[in-house]
């Protein structure tokens, strides 16, 4: 599989992007706030830009990025800080995830920050390979590289992205050799802090309580409405689906049917086979990403591949968990499938970086050792 990792990876990504464009065509046209197929046209443009960027990145030697990790990390933090500045920050539904700069389209800095933070942590552990198991350089300092952007994203009220990036960073730290006891203690502190913040927010607590009682009168028209209708969509679709374009929930019942909750729309119209197929594609991405990491010949490439795979797959797991009412609603899109320019472009760039790591891996054919003076013995019964 090693030599063909990039081919299979591209096939899995192509399948997901194609499915997303088809479902966007089916769901977005029924949104009262959308003019015809304008979202499909925008998504097509973003797919083109993402593919061009991914091809350019895949042709670049990823090892040179290690020299610039400090610059990239500072840029990502500065962009995240802009989300708190009035006039630049753009708030949608109470969340300040987006910024608007003169001459540039609106975009979400956290999507770029995910790549830069992964790059920074991988470069740090590559530079301090002999001290990865120490407390200070193996846990505290790289923990700050991860913690600062995660907190900036968290207090934008983008809890889902913060949790996904934190989990991806923890995966890199574990693979780099950080002691499990340090990671366990840091994880416990992070969970405790998040619990305190969530309990102080009535809306977030409402989403958690609704998860356990979606059909009650208290939650079915409020905090649990979106997830409840997501389950209705899966139930309507069953195994074979109602047919492309024949979904009912997208007609004003299921909010964000073309963005965060596009997975239930797939289940309703195309059925169980396509939802399982989507999950299978993400499993393929995980397997191939780990394979690329294992075949990489130096530490920076291995850690980068693990981190890039994590920031693609962990949000996908969270989105599927939310739409199937396993996790509280976090507002994360489904990578490659949900409508959205920033997420799509930078996720495709992550795939381009994975291919770059694969391209700069030297594969050697393993030959069996010749047998000299071979002796065979048998036992007569």
TORKOL-4160 file (C-alpha; in steps of 0.2 Angstrom, whole numbers, padded with zeros to 4 digits, m for minus):
381
<pt num="1" X="0000" Y="0000" Z="0000"/>
<pt num="2" X="0014" Y="0012" Z="0004"/>
<pt num="3" X="0018" Y="0018" Z="m0014"/>
<pt num="4" X="0000" Y="0020" Z="m0018"/>
<pt num="5" X="m0005" Y="0030" Z="m0002"/>
<pt num="6" X="m0007" Y="0046" Z="m0012"/>
<pt num="7" X="m0018" Y="0038" Z="m0025"/>
<pt num="8" X="m0030" Y="0031" Z="m0013"/>
<pt num="9" X="m0030" Y="0046" Z="m0002"/>
<pt num="10" X="m0035" Y="0057" Z="m0017"/>
<pt num="11" X="m0049" Y="0045" Z="m0022"/>
<pt num="12" X="m0057" Y="0045" Z="m0004"/>
<pt num="13" X="m0056" Y="0064" Z="m0004"/>
<pt num="14" X="m0063" Y="0066" Z="m0022"/>
<pt num="15" X="m0078" Y="0054" Z="m0017"/>
<pt num="16" X="m0082" Y="0065" Z="m0001"/>
<pt num="17" X="m0080" Y="0082" Z="m0011"/>
<pt num="18" X="m0091" Y="0075" Z="m0025"/>
<pt num="19" X="m0104" Y="0069" Z="m0013"/>
<pt num="20" X="m0104" Y="0086" Z="m0004"/>
<pt num="21" X="m0107" Y="0096" Z="m0020"/>
<pt num="22" X="m0121" Y="0084" Z="m0025"/>
<pt num="23" X="m0130" Y="0086" Z="m0008"/>
<pt num="24" X="m0127" Y="0105" Z="m0008"/>
<pt num="25" X="m0136" Y="0106" Z="m0024"/>
<pt num="26" X="m0150" Y="0096" Z="m0017"/>
<pt num="27" X="m0152" Y="0105" Z="0000"/>
<pt num="28" X="m0146" Y="0123" Z="m0002"/>
<pt num="29" X="m0159" Y="0128" Z="m0016"/>
<pt num="30" X="m0173" Y="0126" Z="m0003"/>
<pt num="31" X="m0166" Y="0138" Z="0009"/>
<pt num="32" X="m0176" Y="0154" Z="0010"/>
<pt num="33" X="m0161" Y="0164" Z="0013"/>
<pt num="34" X="m0152" Y="0158" Z="m0003"/>
<pt num="35" X="m0154" Y="0164" Z="m0021"/>
<pt num="36" X="m0156" Y="0148" Z="m0032"/>
<pt num="37" X="m0139" Y="0138" Z="m0034"/>
<pt num="38" X="m0128" Y="0153" Z="m0029"/>
<pt num="39" X="m0120" Y="0142" Z="m0015"/>
<pt num="40" X="m0116" Y="0128" Z="m0027"/>
<pt num="41" X="m0107" Y="0140" Z="m0038"/>
<pt num="42" X="m0097" Y="0147" Z="m0023"/>
<pt num="43" X="m0093" Y="0130" Z="m0017"/>
<pt num="44" X="m0087" Y="0125" Z="m0035"/>
<pt num="45" X="m0075" Y="0140" Z="m0035"/>
<pt num="46" X="m0069" Y="0136" Z="m0017"/>
<pt num="47" X="m0066" Y="0118" Z="m0023"/>
<pt num="48" X="m0056" Y="0124" Z="m0037"/>
<pt num="49" X="m0046" Y="0136" Z="m0026"/>
<pt num="50" X="m0043" Y="0122" Z="m0014"/>
<pt num="51" X="m0037" Y="0110" Z="m0027"/>
<pt num="52" X="m0025" Y="0122" Z="m0035"/>
<pt num="53" X="m0018" Y="0126" Z="m0017"/>
<pt num="54" X="m0017" Y="0108" Z="m0013"/>
<pt num="55" X="m0008" Y="0104" Z="m0029"/>
<pt num="56" X="0004" Y="0118" Z="m0026"/>
<pt num="57" X="0008" Y="0113" Z="m0008"/>
<pt num="58" X="0010" Y="0094" Z="m0013"/>
<pt num="59" X="0024" Y="0100" Z="m0025"/>
<pt num="60" X="0033" Y="0109" Z="m0012"/>
<pt num="61" X="0046" Y="0102" Z="0000"/>
<pt num="62" X="0037" Y="0101" Z="0017"/>
<pt num="63" X="0054" Y="0100" Z="0026"/>
<pt num="64" X="0057" Y="0118" Z="0022"/>
<pt num="65" X="0042" Y="0123" Z="0032"/>
<pt num="66" X="0051" Y="0118" Z="0048"/>
<pt num="67" X="0062" Y="0133" Z="0046"/>
<pt num="68" X="0047" Y="0145" Z="0047"/>
<pt num="69" X="0037" Y="0138" Z="0061"/>
<pt num="70" X="0039" Y="0152" Z="0073"/>
<pt num="71" X="0033" Y="0165" Z="0060"/>
<pt num="72" X="0018" Y="0154" Z="0056"/>
<pt num="73" X="0014" Y="0152" Z="0074"/>
<pt num="74" X="0014" Y="0170" Z="0077"/>
<pt num="75" X="0004" Y="0174" Z="0062"/>
<pt num="76" X="m0009" Y="0162" Z="0067"/>
<pt num="77" X="m0010" Y="0169" Z="0085"/>
<pt num="78" X="m0012" Y="0187" Z="0078"/>
<pt num="79" X="m0026" Y="0182" Z="0066"/>
<pt num="80" X="m0035" Y="0174" Z="0080"/>
<pt num="81" X="m0033" Y="0190" Z="0091"/>
<pt num="82" X="m0041" Y="0199" Z="0077"/>
<pt num="83" X="m0057" Y="0190" Z="0080"/>
<pt num="84" X="m0059" Y="0200" Z="0096"/>
<pt num="85" X="m0057" Y="0217" Z="0088"/>
<pt num="86" X="m0073" Y="0227" Z="0084"/>
<pt num="87" X="m0074" Y="0232" Z="0066"/>
<pt num="88" X="m0063" Y="0217" Z="0060"/>
<pt num="89" X="m0072" Y="0203" Z="0069"/>
<pt num="90" X="m0088" Y="0197" Z="0061"/>
<pt num="91" X="m0100" Y="0189" Z="0072"/>
<pt num="92" X="m0113" Y="0176" Z="0067"/>
<pt num="93" X="m0126" Y="0169" Z="0079"/>
<pt num="94" X="m0116" Y="0175" Z="0094"/>
<pt num="95" X="m0099" Y="0168" Z="0088"/>
<pt num="96" X="m0085" Y="0178" Z="0082"/>
<pt num="97" X="m0076" Y="0165" Z="0072"/>
<pt num="98" X="m0073" Y="0176" Z="0056"/>
<pt num="99" X="m0064" Y="0191" Z="0052"/>
<pt num="100" X="m0065" Y="0204" Z="0037"/>
<pt num="101" X="m0049" Y="0212" Z="0031"/>
<pt num="102" X="m0048" Y="0226" Z="0018"/>
<pt num="103" X="m0046" Y="0218" Z="0001"/>
<pt num="104" X="m0049" Y="0200" Z="0007"/>
<pt num="105" X="m0064" Y="0190" Z="0008"/>
<pt num="106" X="m0072" Y="0185" Z="0025"/>
<pt num="107" X="m0063" Y="0170" Z="0032"/>
<pt num="108" X="m0061" Y="0159" Z="0048"/>
<pt num="109" X="m0043" Y="0161" Z="0055"/>
<pt num="110" X="m0045" Y="0145" Z="0066"/>
<pt num="111" X="m0044" Y="0134" Z="0050"/>
<pt num="112" X="m0027" Y="0142" Z="0045"/>
<pt num="113" X="m0022" Y="0141" Z="0064"/>
<pt num="114" X="m0025" Y="0122" Z="0065"/>
<pt num="115" X="m0012" Y="0119" Z="0051"/>
<pt num="116" X="0001" Y="0131" Z="0058"/>
<pt num="117" X="m0001" Y="0125" Z="0076"/>
<pt num="118" X="0001" Y="0107" Z="0070"/>
<pt num="119" X="0017" Y="0112" Z="0061"/>
<pt num="120" X="0024" Y="0122" Z="0076"/>
<pt num="121" X="0022" Y="0107" Z="0088"/>
<pt num="122" X="0029" Y="0095" Z="0076"/>
<pt num="123" X="0044" Y="0106" Z="0073"/>
<pt num="124" X="0047" Y="0109" Z="0092"/>
<pt num="125" X="0047" Y="0090" Z="0095"/>
<pt num="126" X="0059" Y="0087" Z="0080"/>
<pt num="127" X="0071" Y="0100" Z="0087"/>
<pt num="128" X="0071" Y="0093" Z="0105"/>
<pt num="129" X="0070" Y="0075" Z="0101"/>
<pt num="130" X="0081" Y="0070" Z="0116"/>
<pt num="131" X="0070" Y="0080" Z="0128"/>
<pt num="132" X="0053" Y="0074" Z="0123"/>
<pt num="133" X="0050" Y="0065" Z="0139"/>
<pt num="134" X="0055" Y="0079" Z="0151"/>
<pt num="135" X="0042" Y="0089" Z="0160"/>
<pt num="136" X="0048" Y="0107" Z="0154"/>
<pt num="137" X="0053" Y="0104" Z="0136"/>
<pt num="138" X="0042" Y="0089" Z="0133"/>
<pt num="139" X="0026" Y="0095" Z="0141"/>
<pt num="140" X="0026" Y="0113" Z="0147"/>
<pt num="141" X="0033" Y="0123" Z="0132"/>
<pt num="142" X="0024" Y="0113" Z="0118"/>
<pt num="143" X="0008" Y="0113" Z="0129"/>
<pt num="144" X="0009" Y="0132" Z="0128"/>
<pt num="145" X="0011" Y="0131" Z="0109"/>
<pt num="146" X="m0005" Y="0121" Z="0109"/>
<pt num="147" X="m0014" Y="0130" Z="0123"/>
<pt num="148" X="m0013" Y="0148" Z="0118"/>
<pt num="149" X="m0022" Y="0146" Z="0101"/>
<pt num="150" X="m0034" Y="0133" Z="0108"/>
<pt num="151" X="m0039" Y="0146" Z="0122"/>
<pt num="152" X="m0041" Y="0160" Z="0109"/>
<pt num="153" X="m0052" Y="0149" Z="0098"/>
<pt num="154" X="m0062" Y="0143" Z="0113"/>
<pt num="155" X="m0066" Y="0161" Z="0119"/>
<pt num="156" X="m0072" Y="0165" Z="0102"/>
<pt num="157" X="m0086" Y="0153" Z="0107"/>
<pt num="158" X="m0080" Y="0141" Z="0095"/>
<pt num="159" X="m0079" Y="0126" Z="0107"/>
<pt num="160" X="m0080" Y="0113" Z="0094"/>
<pt num="161" X="m0064" Y="0118" Z="0084"/>
<pt num="162" X="m0055" Y="0121" Z="0101"/>
<pt num="163" X="m0058" Y="0104" Z="0107"/>
<pt num="164" X="m0054" Y="0096" Z="0090"/>
<pt num="165" X="m0037" Y="0106" Z="0089"/>
<pt num="166" X="m0033" Y="0101" Z="0107"/>
<pt num="167" X="m0036" Y="0083" Z="0104"/>
<pt num="168" X="m0025" Y="0083" Z="0088"/>
<pt num="169" X="m0011" Y="0092" Z="0097"/>
<pt num="170" X="m0013" Y="0079" Z="0111"/>
<pt num="171" X="m0011" Y="0065" Z="0098"/>
<pt num="172" X="0005" Y="0073" Z="0092"/>
<pt num="173" X="0012" Y="0075" Z="0109"/>
<pt num="174" X="0008" Y="0057" Z="0113"/>
<pt num="175" X="0016" Y="0051" Z="0097"/>
<pt num="176" X="0032" Y="0062" Z="0100"/>
<pt num="177" X="0035" Y="0053" Z="0117"/>
<pt num="178" X="0027" Y="0064" Z="0130"/>
<pt num="179" X="0024" Y="0055" Z="0146"/>
<pt num="180" X="0007" Y="0049" Z="0148"/>
<pt num="181" X="0005" Y="0054" Z="0166"/>
<pt num="182" X="0009" Y="0072" Z="0160"/>
<pt num="183" X="m0004" Y="0071" Z="0146"/>
<pt num="184" X="m0017" Y="0064" Z="0158"/>
<pt num="185" X="m0015" Y="0077" Z="0171"/>
<pt num="186" X="m0016" Y="0091" Z="0157"/>
<pt num="187" X="m0031" Y="0083" Z="0150"/>
<pt num="188" X="m0040" Y="0082" Z="0167"/>
<pt num="189" X="m0036" Y="0101" Z="0170"/>
<pt num="190" X="m0043" Y="0105" Z="0153"/>
<pt num="191" X="m0059" Y="0095" Z="0156"/>
<pt num="192" X="m0061" Y="0103" Z="0173"/>
<pt num="193" X="m0059" Y="0121" Z="0166"/>
<pt num="194" X="m0070" Y="0117" Z="0151"/>
<pt num="195" X="m0083" Y="0110" Z="0163"/>
<pt num="196" X="m0083" Y="0126" Z="0173"/>
<pt num="197" X="m0085" Y="0137" Z="0158"/>
<pt num="198" X="m0099" Y="0127" Z="0151"/>
<pt num="199" X="m0108" Y="0127" Z="0167"/>
<pt num="200" X="m0107" Y="0146" Z="0167"/>
<pt num="201" X="m0116" Y="0146" Z="0150"/>
<pt num="202" X="m0134" Y="0143" Z="0150"/>
<pt num="203" X="m0135" Y="0139" Z="0131"/>
<pt num="204" X="m0121" Y="0126" Z="0132"/>
<pt num="205" X="m0129" Y="0118" Z="0147"/>
<pt num="206" X="m0146" Y="0117" Z="0138"/>
<pt num="207" X="m0138" Y="0108" Z="0123"/>
<pt num="208" X="m0130" Y="0095" Z="0135"/>
<pt num="209" X="m0147" Y="0092" Z="0144"/>
<pt num="210" X="m0156" Y="0092" Z="0128"/>
<pt num="211" X="m0145" Y="0077" Z="0122"/>
<pt num="212" X="m0153" Y="0066" Z="0135"/>
<pt num="213" X="m0171" Y="0071" Z="0132"/>
<pt num="214" X="m0173" Y="0077" Z="0114"/>
<pt num="215" X="m0192" Y="0073" Z="0113"/>
<pt num="216" X="m0197" Y="0081" Z="0129"/>
<pt num="217" X="m0208" Y="0097" Z="0127"/>
<pt num="218" X="m0194" Y="0107" Z="0136"/>
<pt num="219" X="m0181" Y="0103" Z="0122"/>
<pt num="220" X="m0189" Y="0097" Z="0106"/>
<pt num="221" X="m0193" Y="0115" Z="0100"/>
<pt num="222" X="m0178" Y="0123" Z="0108"/>
<pt num="223" X="m0160" Y="0116" Z="0111"/>
<pt num="224" X="m0164" Y="0099" Z="0105"/>
<pt num="225" X="m0174" Y="0104" Z="0089"/>
<pt num="226" X="m0159" Y="0102" Z="0077"/>
<pt num="227" X="m0153" Y="0086" Z="0083"/>
<pt num="228" X="m0171" Y="0079" Z="0084"/>
<pt num="229" X="m0175" Y="0083" Z="0066"/>
<pt num="230" X="m0158" Y="0076" Z="0061"/>
<pt num="231" X="m0163" Y="0059" Z="0069"/>
<pt num="232" X="m0180" Y="0061" Z="0060"/>
<pt num="233" X="m0170" Y="0063" Z="0043"/>
<pt num="234" X="m0161" Y="0047" Z="0046"/>
<pt num="235" X="m0177" Y="0038" Z="0051"/>
<pt num="236" X="m0185" Y="0044" Z="0035"/>
<pt num="237" X="m0171" Y="0038" Z="0024"/>
<pt num="238" X="m0169" Y="0021" Z="0031"/>
<pt num="239" X="m0157" Y="0009" Z="0022"/>
<pt num="240" X="m0161" Y="0015" Z="0004"/>
<pt num="241" X="m0166" Y="0033" Z="0006"/>
<pt num="242" X="m0180" Y="0043" Z="m0001"/>
<pt num="243" X="m0171" Y="0047" Z="m0017"/>
<pt num="244" X="m0160" Y="0061" Z="m0022"/>
<pt num="245" X="m0170" Y="0078" Z="m0020"/>
<pt num="246" X="m0184" Y="0069" Z="m0011"/>
<pt num="247" X="m0179" Y="0073" Z="0007"/>
<pt num="248" X="m0193" Y="0081" Z="0018"/>
<pt num="249" X="m0183" Y="0088" Z="0032"/>
<pt num="250" X="m0173" Y="0101" Z="0022"/>
<pt num="251" X="m0190" Y="0110" Z="0018"/>
<pt num="252" X="m0188" Y="0121" Z="0033"/>
<pt num="253" X="m0188" Y="0108" Z="0046"/>
<pt num="254" X="m0169" Y="0104" Z="0048"/>
<pt num="255" X="m0159" Y="0120" Z="0051"/>
<pt num="256" X="m0142" Y="0121" Z="0043"/>
<pt num="257" X="m0146" Y="0106" Z="0031"/>
<pt num="258" X="m0132" Y="0111" Z="0019"/>
<pt num="259" X="m0119" Y="0115" Z="0032"/>
<pt num="260" X="m0117" Y="0107" Z="0050"/>
<pt num="261" X="m0131" Y="0095" Z="0047"/>
<pt num="262" X="m0128" Y="0089" Z="0030"/>
<pt num="263" X="m0125" Y="0071" Z="0036"/>
<pt num="264" X="m0143" Y="0068" Z="0041"/>
<pt num="265" X="m0148" Y="0075" Z="0023"/>
<pt num="266" X="m0137" Y="0062" Z="0016"/>
<pt num="267" X="m0145" Y="0048" Z="0026"/>
<pt num="268" X="m0162" Y="0054" Z="0022"/>
<pt num="269" X="m0160" Y="0055" Z="0003"/>
<pt num="270" X="m0147" Y="0042" Z="m0001"/>
<pt num="271" X="m0149" Y="0030" Z="0014"/>
<pt num="272" X="m0138" Y="0020" Z="0025"/>
<pt num="273" X="m0126" Y="0015" Z="0011"/>
<pt num="274" X="m0120" Y="0032" Z="0008"/>
<pt num="275" X="m0118" Y="0037" Z="0026"/>
<pt num="276" X="m0108" Y="0022" Z="0029"/>
<pt num="277" X="m0099" Y="0025" Z="0013"/>
<pt num="278" X="m0094" Y="0043" Z="0020"/>
<pt num="279" X="m0088" Y="0035" Z="0036"/>
<pt num="280" X="m0078" Y="0022" Z="0026"/>
<pt num="281" X="m0069" Y="0036" Z="0017"/>
<pt num="282" X="m0064" Y="0045" Z="0033"/>
<pt num="283" X="m0058" Y="0028" Z="0039"/>
<pt num="284" X="m0048" Y="0026" Z="0023"/>
<pt num="285" X="m0040" Y="0044" Z="0026"/>
<pt num="286" X="m0035" Y="0038" Z="0044"/>
<pt num="287" X="m0027" Y="0023" Z="0038"/>
<pt num="288" X="m0018" Y="0031" Z="0024"/>
<pt num="289" X="m0013" Y="0046" Z="0035"/>
<pt num="290" X="m0005" Y="0034" Z="0048"/>
<pt num="291" X="0003" Y="0024" Z="0034"/>
<pt num="292" X="0011" Y="0040" Z="0027"/>
<pt num="293" X="0017" Y="0045" Z="0044"/>
<pt num="294" X="0025" Y="0027" Z="0047"/>
<pt num="295" X="0034" Y="0028" Z="0030"/>
<pt num="296" X="0041" Y="0045" Z="0033"/>
<pt num="297" X="0060" Y="0045" Z="0036"/>
<pt num="298" X="0061" Y="0059" Z="0048"/>
<pt num="299" X="0052" Y="0065" Z="0064"/>
<pt num="300" X="0045" Y="0081" Z="0057"/>
<pt num="301" X="0036" Y="0072" Z="0043"/>
<pt num="302" X="0030" Y="0058" Z="0054"/>
<pt num="303" X="0022" Y="0071" Z="0067"/>
<pt num="304" X="0016" Y="0082" Z="0054"/>
<pt num="305" X="0007" Y="0068" Z="0045"/>
<pt num="306" X="m0001" Y="0062" Z="0062"/>
<pt num="307" X="m0007" Y="0080" Z="0066"/>
<pt num="308" X="m0014" Y="0083" Z="0049"/>
<pt num="309" X="m0024" Y="0067" Z="0048"/>
<pt num="310" X="m0030" Y="0071" Z="0066"/>
<pt num="311" X="m0037" Y="0089" Z="0061"/>
<pt num="312" X="m0046" Y="0081" Z="0046"/>
<pt num="313" X="m0054" Y="0066" Z="0055"/>
<pt num="314" X="m0057" Y="0072" Z="0073"/>
<pt num="315" X="m0069" Y="0086" Z="0067"/>
<pt num="316" X="m0078" Y="0073" Z="0056"/>
<pt num="317" X="m0080" Y="0061" Z="0070"/>
<pt num="318" X="m0087" Y="0075" Z="0081"/>
<pt num="319" X="m0099" Y="0081" Z="0067"/>
<pt num="320" X="m0106" Y="0063" Z="0065"/>
<pt num="321" X="m0107" Y="0062" Z="0083"/>
<pt num="322" X="m0117" Y="0078" Z="0084"/>
<pt num="323" X="m0129" Y="0074" Z="0070"/>
<pt num="324" X="m0133" Y="0056" Z="0077"/>
<pt num="325" X="m0136" Y="0064" Z="0094"/>
<pt num="326" X="m0121" Y="0055" Z="0102"/>
<pt num="327" X="m0112" Y="0072" Z="0107"/>
<pt num="328" X="m0119" Y="0089" Z="0111"/>
<pt num="329" X="m0121" Y="0101" Z="0097"/>
<pt num="330" X="m0105" Y="0110" Z="0093"/>
<pt num="331" X="m0107" Y="0118" Z="0076"/>
<pt num="332" X="m0093" Y="0110" Z="0067"/>
<pt num="333" X="m0095" Y="0107" Z="0048"/>
<pt num="334" X="m0092" Y="0090" Z="0041"/>
<pt num="335" X="m0075" Y="0091" Z="0031"/>
<pt num="336" X="m0075" Y="0090" Z="0012"/>
<pt num="337" X="m0095" Y="0089" Z="0012"/>
<pt num="338" X="m0102" Y="0104" Z="0022"/>
<pt num="339" X="m0104" Y="0120" Z="0013"/>
<pt num="340" X="m0090" Y="0133" Z="0018"/>
<pt num="341" X="m0075" Y="0140" Z="0009"/>
<pt num="342" X="m0062" Y="0142" Z="0023"/>
<pt num="343" X="m0064" Y="0125" Z="0030"/>
<pt num="344" X="m0064" Y="0117" Z="0013"/>
<pt num="345" X="m0049" Y="0126" Z="0006"/>
<pt num="346" X="m0038" Y="0123" Z="0021"/>
<pt num="347" X="m0044" Y="0105" Z="0023"/>
<pt num="348" X="m0038" Y="0102" Z="0005"/>
<pt num="349" X="m0022" Y="0111" Z="0009"/>
<pt num="350" X="m0020" Y="0098" Z="0023"/>
<pt num="351" X="m0022" Y="0084" Z="0011"/>
<pt num="352" X="m0009" Y="0093" Z="m0001"/>
<pt num="353" X="0004" Y="0093" Z="0014"/>
<pt num="354" X="0000" Y="0074" Z="0017"/>
<pt num="355" X="0004" Y="0071" Z="m0001"/>
<pt num="356" X="0020" Y="0081" Z="0000"/>
<pt num="357" X="0026" Y="0071" Z="0014"/>
<pt num="358" X="0022" Y="0055" Z="0004"/>
<pt num="359" X="0031" Y="0062" Z="m0011"/>
<pt num="360" X="0047" Y="0065" Z="m0001"/>
<pt num="361" X="0047" Y="0048" Z="0006"/>
<pt num="362" X="0060" Y="0036" Z="m0001"/>
<pt num="363" X="0053" Y="0018" Z="m0002"/>
<pt num="364" X="0065" Y="0004" Z="m0003"/>
<pt num="365" X="0061" Y="m0014" Z="m0009"/>
<pt num="366" X="0064" Y="m0027" Z="0004"/>
<pt num="367" X="0072" Y="m0042" Z="m0002"/>
<pt num="368" X="0072" Y="m0059" Z="0006"/>
<pt num="369" X="0089" Y="m0065" Z="0013"/>
<pt num="370" X="0096" Y="m0079" Z="0002"/>
<pt num="371" X="0096" Y="m0096" Z="0010"/>
<pt num="372" X="0114" Y="m0104" Z="0011"/>
<pt num="373" X="0116" Y="m0122" Z="0015"/>
<pt num="374" X="0098" Y="m0124" Z="0019"/>
<pt num="375" X="0094" Y="m0140" Z="0028"/>
<pt num="376" X="0076" Y="m0148" Z="0029"/>
<pt num="377" X="0071" Y="m0160" Z="0043"/>
<pt num="378" X="0055" Y="m0171" Z="0044"/>
<pt num="379" X="0048" Y="m0182" Z="0057"/>
<pt num="380" X="0041" Y="m0199" Z="0052"/>
<pt num="381" X="0026" Y="m0204" Z="0062"/>
